[in-house]
């Protein structure tokens, strides 16, 4: 057990354990002294000895974020987005806390403050980054932390389920709006999204050599969930890709020479031209996956095309047309 005592106006914590040199430290409050002693004892139990915690007193969370940004983030598929989030995290007060003083209460306060200005999904992603930064610091960089404080904090609940599907003549309005625009391949992108349920990043990341014209199959070597898959093409999707290839500069490896931000802007302009309301590009994935079910594919077949690993997540994307289901019921 640690000894906590008041000495010359300050609180001193002393930890004695067999096989280690006694450690003591003074604090302004008894609460801080008790917290330090408990964490040191936990480290002794974990490592078998008392590690040198002086590095925790001089290392800030901001320094760990910067190192993670330089060494770890560039190896990830979504490195650009993660680096942007890290730059945001570095500007917050929590980034200037030293690791010896970082507590679950600090993380909770950060979470609650972020929820006032950003969506729960954004806060969850930021907490995930903080958690992995600390995990890497413990496992790979040898930082003598007894625990990952981020894992001790409750994550916000994300409620972003959407049931938005194309209705009436919205699909034709979108395609007509593509024809009226200045991006020659935008119509192909929209058709591909509806017919395959592929994600935006997967579509924009396509290379010509990913498409097997003989097999009528797209091979995705790396996707959001970290694994590859093969996506079969309907006659309509294959025709749209073939027509675009006839007029495209195939010397460029990218099928669609466009970045995500540019597509987002083009999508907003398309909705304005088409007079289609409250439709996100990602809703085309909902539409595509739902149509696969309506064509009679089972849940395993659909998951192999859409890339969903969890059937629970696949259910969220499935909003079937009652009219089509009536026809199938007979």
Buried (B, 14 or more C-beta within 10 A) or exposed (E): EBEBEEEEEBBBBBBEBEEEEEBBBBBEEBEBBBBBBBBBBEBBEEEEEBBEBEBBEEBBBBBBBBBBBEEBBEEEEEEEBBBEBBEBBBEBEBBEBBBBBBBBEBBBBBBEBBEEEEEBEBBBBBBBBBBBBBBBBBEEBEBBBBBBBBEEBEBBEEEEEEEBBBEEEBBEBBBBBBEEBEBEBBBBBBBBBBBBBBBBBBBBBBEBEBBEEEEBBBBBEEBEEEEEBEBBBBEEBBEBBBBBBEEBEEEEEEBBEBEEEEBEEBBEBBBEBBEBEEBBBBBBBBBBBBBBBBEEBEBEBBBBBBBBEEEEEBEBBBBEBEEBEEEEEE
